[in-house]
Amino acid sequence: MLLYVGPDQLIPLSGIFGTVFGLALMFWGKVMQGYRKLSSLLTSRSAAEEKSES
């Protein structure tokens, strides 16, 4: 009985999962835009450091 998982435990978990997934879908464009901006900033910074060293 210790590992019993019934609907009373699964329904709130599925609600939380659905909320997180829905928010991720709503803001996915902004997340990817920030990731691209950060990665381009890091790559341009490392490219500038390589040019200054040579």
Summary of the structure (lengths in Angstrom):
residues: 54
radius of gyration: 21.7
end to end distance: 67.9
largest distance: 67.9
contacts: 91
relative contact order: 0.07
helix: 85%
strand: 0%
